[in-house]
Amino acid sequence: ERAFVFDAAIFNAEPEPELAVALRVPDSMPGLMALALTSASIGKGLVLKWSNEIPPTPANVFVMLSAESGTGKSVCYKKIAASFLAFERDMQERWRKEVLPQLQGDLRYAEGQLKKLDRKLAKDSTTEQDAERYRAEQKYHLAQKSVLEAKLHEPQLSIQDATVEKLATVMHRSEE
């Protein structure tokens, strides 16, 4: 379940015309950043259903802003996105304190079960019927382990200064 961030970002996402002048950035930069933040705040959960003939359309957009080094991108973004970034940090901190320990505990349990099953399978006294049952249990715990490992990535709502490869990884982990 993904948090709805809209309230956290929209208050700082309305750029004033003076911001571009004050930060010495192109006029379009704060507006584009505000659009990106508004979209990130809405997230992929909001879908527009136009009619039965037209497939539903996600309300979010992907924005990639590119400008030369030293043009004020980071300073402008930090100014506009202050509350959004604070929300993201709080969300990540909660995940580290509450979700991560549970995932790690569940993962350790699955790994422990797999070790027990390996020992049972290694015994000479294991019957073919027991071995078949142990392998089925192994399959279950291996699947659980894979699911848990896939969830071990901290949630991320935004990304800055990223390569195309890093961006693809973050989007994939966020199921975008």
KAKALIN-V259884 format. One record per pair of residues at least 4 apart in sequence whose C-alpha atoms are under 7 Angstrom apart, sorted by the first residue. I is the first residue (numbers start at 1). J is the second residue. D is the distance in whole Angstrom. If there is no record, write none. Layout:
I,J,D
I,J,D
This chain:
4,41,7
4,42,7
5,9,7
5,41,5
5,42,7
6,10,6
6,38,7
6,41,4
6,42,5
8,83,6
8,84,6
8,87,6
9,13,6
9,37,7
9,38,7
9,41,6
9,81,7
9,83,6
9,84,5
10,14,7
10,38,6
12,80,5
12,81,6
12,83,7
13,34,5
13,37,6
13,38,7
13,80,6
13,81,7
14,34,6
15,19,7
15,30,6
15,31,6
15,34,7
18,22,6
19,23,6
20,24,6
20,25,5
20,26,6
20,27,5
20,30,7
21,25,7
23,72,7
23,76,7
25,29,7
25,71,6
25,72,6
28,32,6
29,33,6
30,34,6
30,76,7
31,35,6
32,36,6
33,37,6
33,77,7
34,38,6
35,39,6
36,40,6
36,63,6
37,41,6
38,42,6
39,43,6
39,60,5
39,61,6
40,60,7
40,157,7
42,46,7
42,60,6
43,60,6
44,58,6
44,59,7
44,60,6
46,58,6
46,59,6
47,56,6
47,57,5
47,58,4
47,59,5
48,56,6
48,57,5
48,58,6
48,59,6
49,56,5
49,57,7
50,54,6
50,56,7
67,71,7
72,76,6
73,77,6
74,78,6
75,79,6
76,80,6
77,81,6
78,82,6
81,85,6
82,86,6
83,87,6
84,88,6
85,89,6
86,90,6
87,91,6
88,92,6
88,157,7
89,93,6
90,94,6
91,95,6
92,96,6
92,154,6
92,155,6
93,97,6
94,98,6
95,99,5
95,100,6
95,154,7
96,100,5
97,101,7
98,102,7
99,103,6
100,104,6
100,152,7
101,105,6
102,106,6
103,107,6
103,148,6
104,108,6
105,109,6
106,110,6
107,111,6
107,145,6
107,148,6
108,112,6
109,113,6
110,114,6
110,141,6
110,144,7
110,145,6
111,115,6
112,116,6
113,117,6
114,118,6
114,138,6
114,141,7
115,119,6
116,120,6
117,121,6
117,134,6
117,138,7
118,122,6
119,123,7
120,126,7
121,126,6
121,131,6
126,130,6
126,131,6
127,131,6
128,132,6
129,133,6
130,134,6
131,135,6
132,136,6
133,137,6
134,138,6
135,139,6
136,140,6
137,141,6
138,142,6
139,143,6
140,144,6
141,145,6
142,146,6
143,147,6
144,148,6
145,149,6
146,150,6
147,151,7
148,152,7
162,166,6
162,167,6
163,167,6
164,168,6
165,169,6
166,170,6
167,171,6
168,172,6
169,173,6
170,174,6
171,175,6
171,176,5
172,176,6
